[in-house]
Amino acid sequence: MAAARTSNRVPQKQQKPKENPKSLKRKRDQEDLVKLQNAVNEFDPKPEDNTKFSTLPISKPTASGLEASHFQNLTDVQARAIPLGLKGRDILGAAKTGSGKTLAFLVPVLEKLYRAQWTEYDGLGALIISPTRELAVQIFEVLRKIGRHHTFSAGLVIGGKSLREEAERLARMNILVCTPGRLLQHLDQTAGFEVDNLQILVLDEADRIMDMGFQSAVDALVEHLPKSRQTMLFSATQSKKVSDLARLSLKDPEYVAVHEAAAAATPTTLTQHYLVTSLPDKMDTLYGFIKANIKSKLIVFLSSGKQVRFVYESFRHLQPGIPLLHLHGRQKQTARMEITSRFAASKNACLFATDVVARGVDFPAVDWVVQMDCPEDTDTYIHRVGRTARYERDGKAVLFLDPSEEEGMLKRLEQRKVPIHKVNVREKKKQSVKNMIQDMCFKNPDLKYLGQKAFISYTRSIHLQKDKEIFNLKKLDLDAYAASLGLPGAPQIRFQKGEDIKKIKNAPRAGQSSDSESDFDENGKRRKKKDEVRTKYDRMFERTNQDVLTNHYTKMIGEGEEAAGSEDDDDQDFLSVKRVLKGDDFDDAQKNSELAPGTKIITGLGGEEPFVVDSKRREKLLKSKKKMLKFKGKGDKIVFDDDGTAHHPYRIKDEDDFMQDGSAEAQRLKFVESEAAKVKEVDLDDKQLAKDRRREKKEKRKAREAMENEEAVGGVPSLPAPADGEDPLAFLASLPMAGKDRDSGSEAEEERRPTKKAKKWFQDDSEDERQKAKSKKGKGKVIEVSEAPDTLEDYEALATGLLDD
């Protein structure tokens, strides 16, 4: 049976094994990658022929992301930079603000990692560094839009959050957008954060990142990064210093300069103005400008965060009629993000900001950029005005210049081919807010404190500016500027740094004690001996900033030794003591020439006696207004009594004047009697007032009960009026009750009335029922009258019933 079955089988052909769909997809992807790489190598079009993203040799995920984000046409910087970036070349990109530099480096970043088949297990592949948090957030949002179809993991590290939370995600990031300080902190402190496989490094606003503020951070970052990488630098004002390029290890970089062929570094659609206004009038000018443009979207740039806070708080109280926002670097990250999004979404608003948003941040539809404070250089000016007129849209900018800043700043702008025109403020549009700001500062100490800080920060920023042809502190009217901020006077400012002051104070100074004249130099200072042991007390007495101790020590050493070496020991004093001469003693000393040599006597200052200047301290008193008023006798406070007589409020009478009014006991009794009479008068008034209040309260209660009775019963029969027209209720009120008048009875009734119980936080059911029963019992009191009262006894019976109830 088995053999028969075997013999009946028909031989079948061998079937080929089916290929796995995943392997087929992998093969297709490899073929696509090879084709894409070949296309990139062969792609070398002219920038003027390359106008759309569809003509670029980019991957399908990138092309789909660009199409979904509505990016179709290439800008000039994108047409020049993207092909070079796709080929892996190092780039130095310089283009006008708002020209699309972000896409010029994001597209090469995505393509670099896509062609390398980068996965989450390969670590960090691309690093994008931004100088400010706002610009980093904006770059990250654009990256999310165009990279939505890629499988890369991207992260944003800008600070403001827990370092531990960020460290947990860093190990899985393929693309990282960050600020320099936070990245350096993770490189130093986060374990497992490796950058050895980094493929591409991008520095947006590279000139700001590589300046003195971030120089140490950039140098430390480069030490961690591998040298075999692609590097791209982009900014509106690019640096071409060989030292900067060497620090970043750039290899034959391609310089992409779009705006050099143009007439200016600013967009042609930007209208630029400047107006000359003095520093004290800038607040008035700014307020009038905002009032004239309440339907616009404005950004006002100031030089420091403290100025931003003061101007924002001041204008918030003045209410110019437009939403106000403020943004500076000292705010928390959540507040900065919220303010940025609110201003971007608003149609008309005014944002007071520092240069933290001057670079790269894209706020849509900004109408005006106002620079209240002069920028430090032309690069800062270009970046500030670049917040408007973006992507070939129209925009306007105005710069406020003090007369001392006009010539120097216009010269700098002319050198950079920046077209700017002078305008004047219309007289009708001028508004003065100085008095209102002063009133606000007087009523609000916090606002006054902000004004002081704003004044100090502005003057310090002017002092620290390098270009003294533009910024000259001596040419500014600081007193008037302080008054425009609502301050009573200009605050005192110390421009010298604390370290320098410490060096001056702690510098060694020659001593004064020595037995030999050869130990002194030509200035009278002691030469230090070898192997000399000097204590801290010696050093303390040698410091000239401690005037009192130094003078005493000098007299002890100098005058004491001279006294010991002279023959007249009795005539010399160990410590010289100054005498205070007044009146006749002063005249005698002046006649006998007992005053010390070099002493000056100044008369005619208004005091009772001449002013003697015999020390440096007395010389300083001449410059003190307060001390001189006290010397002249004009510093006493004077008050006027009820009779109009002026007298000192705290001056005590002499004994003779006091005894003229009588003995102390008599004056005390007189004072007690007068005060007792005043108290008695006030007590009578208080009693009458209390009595009137009780009577009014009782009448209101009776009227309320009468209304309740009418509502419950439908009305109470009224008493007939007497024949003579007198009101019966008034007649009842005049009747005596139990030997007491009505007022005394009302007082007793008030004393018998129980006090209200304190309210409780809760009540049980039994208490609720009692309260309801009590309320029902008290409502609707009705007194039935069978017949109308005719006689006096009937009225008394009716009154008794009313009072009992």
Phi, psi and omega in degrees: 000319179292320180294321180297318179298322181292322182290334181278355182289145178256127180294134181254154177285147179285130180269141178286138179294139179286141179280148180290134179301328179294320178293323176298316178297323179294322178294317179297320179296320178295319178296320178296321179295319179296317179297318181296319180294320177295322179295322179294319181294325182273348185281119177206061182276168174280143183302327181288338177274344184261100186242347183230152178294334181294340179275353182276147176278078182239164184285163180297318178299321179291317180297320179294320179295320178294319180292320179292334178268006175066037172258115183238308185268144179271140171275174183299314182291327178290320180294331180271323189272322185298314177302320178293322178293325178293331179277358177085019181275149172285139189231138166247104185255127177229120181211164180298157177294141180078020183260003176090038180289335183298313178292335181296335177248340179288322179297313175298328179296312181295319181290325179298314181286328180293316180291336176274001181052052185285136178236175181292341180278349180274350177087203183285125181249330182224138181231122181242120185248133180234146181286335183234157180292320182297318179291323178296319178297319180295318178298318181296322179293319177294321178298320178295325182290309185279344180254022185293336182263000175272165179257011180286153174257130182239148181223157179237119181235104184227007183084178182086352177234176182293135179295327181291319179296319178293323182295328180293332183265343187296326184295339183259004186273135172263325179234130184233125174253126190206172170258156188298316185295316181292322179296316179297325178295319178290322179297328182272331191244335185272119178283139180088359178270104185249141178235022184290333182263016184300131182261325187214138178238130181236131175242108176272140189054057189295327181295326178287322180292327186265007178279189187295335182289327182244011187298314181294322179293320179294318179298319179292325179293318182298328179296328180279335189272149177288151182279336180275077183212167174262136184233134178229132179240130181228141176190164174283334177231101189267149177262134178243023180294137179294325181294321179293319181291325179292325179297327182267001177060045177282142182245110178045061185291147174269126182266111180258103182243109183272322190268359181290329179284342181278172183282335184215163178274359180251157181298149180288339180275004181263125176264120188245131180230163169215149176227145182266117178218137182293158182302317179294339183264003185293324178296317178297316181296318180294318180296316178296324179292317180294319179298329181278351183227047183286347178261015183245174177247116190237150169236124180250119182262134175233167191275342183215159179293327179292324174294321179300315181296317182293313181296321179295313181294322180295311182289333177295324176285328181284337176055074181287351178100019180219143177300134183247139177224158177218146185214126176209171189287345182272359179281159176288158186297319180297320179293319180296318179294319181294316180295320179298315180291323179295317181290324179294326182274344185278152178270324177220121181196165178234123182248117173270124188212159170268189180287007178295336177246017183280343187241121167075338185291130185256099172264124183287142170058048174277125183274316186228140168244116183251125177253095181291323177253141181296133179292159184289333179203178182289330178298316177297322177299315182297319180291323180296308183291345178289356176285349176236172182056047181265145179055048174064024174266165180280153178196161181226149180218147178222141183240126176270124181235135170287151179306329179285344182260349189296306187298312183293318182290321179295326177295319179293319180291326178293325177296328178268009177059044178263114180283119181219142186235147182276139176228162178237153180275134177291144181296328181291333184273350182287135177223137180257126180241011183297315182295322180292322179292320177298319178295320179294319179293327178291322182276334185240102180297329179296319178293323176297320177297319177296323177297319177297316179295322179295318179298314182295316182295322180291313181296324177293321178296322177294320181295326184273354179293141183280325184278090182285349175290332178263312187257105179231110185294331183290337182273357182264141177274089186288327179296316178292326177295319177297321178295325179292338176270005178085015182266145179289339179196166181286126178295151177282138185233134173253111182277342181283138182288156182296325181296320180294321179296319178297321179296321180292317182292321184269006179291142181292140179233145182293146181279179182245345186262124177197147180271342185244141179289338180290345178279358179256146174271187184292340179268004179084011180262147186282139174275138181284134179270158176286147178057030179270135178261120181239132182272172179292335178289324175298315179294326180294317181289338182279345181285125185283346180283349176259086191295315187296308181297322182294319180296314179297318182293321178296318180292321179297319183279310186285299185292326179295319180289323176297322179293323180291328182273349182268168182278328180269083178287330184285335183278344182264142177262138177293317173232123180281131182245131179280141176261144175264112184258131178224151172059233185293325179300322180293317179296318179296319180294326180290322179291319182277003179057042178273353179288151182294150178296144182088359181284135179252140178242117183249125178247165176085016179273353178104355180276172179289333181232160176296155180266125183259127178247100181236013179200169178293328179295320178292329176293322178294331180296332180295334181271352181267117179294321182296314181293323181289325175295323178293322178293323181283350180085016181257011182266359182280143177273137182237134175238160181245134179275189183294332180275358181087012181272131180275138177203162178284133186290333186244006184282132181269140179291153171289165183294322181294316179296324180292320183287341178294333180275003180112179180289166181296321180293320179295317179295325179294315179297321179296317180295319180296317180297316181295320180289325179295320178297318179297319180294321180296317178298316180294326181294319177297317179298319181295320179296316180296322179294320178295320180296318178296322180294321178294319180296317180295321180296319181293320178296322179294322181294318180295321179294323179293318179295323179296320179294320179295321179296320180295321180292324185282319188256339184096018177117146178250135179300132181276154180281143178290145180285143176298168184296325184278005179086005182281144179290127182295325179293323177293324177295318177296322182295334181277351182286142177285148182239111173051043175077007180235152176284172187290327182292316180294326177295321178295324179294318179296322179295323178295323180290327181283342184293128182291149178284155180288141177281150179292140180289145179257158176288338182211162176219143177272179185293322182296321179294324178297319180294320179296320180296321179294317180296320180296319181293322178294323182292324185281343186270150170067045176288122183235130178249116181274133178244115183289316181228158179289133181292133179247320185259175179294325179295322178297319179295321180294321179296318179296319180294321179297319178297319179296317183290323180296320180290000000 
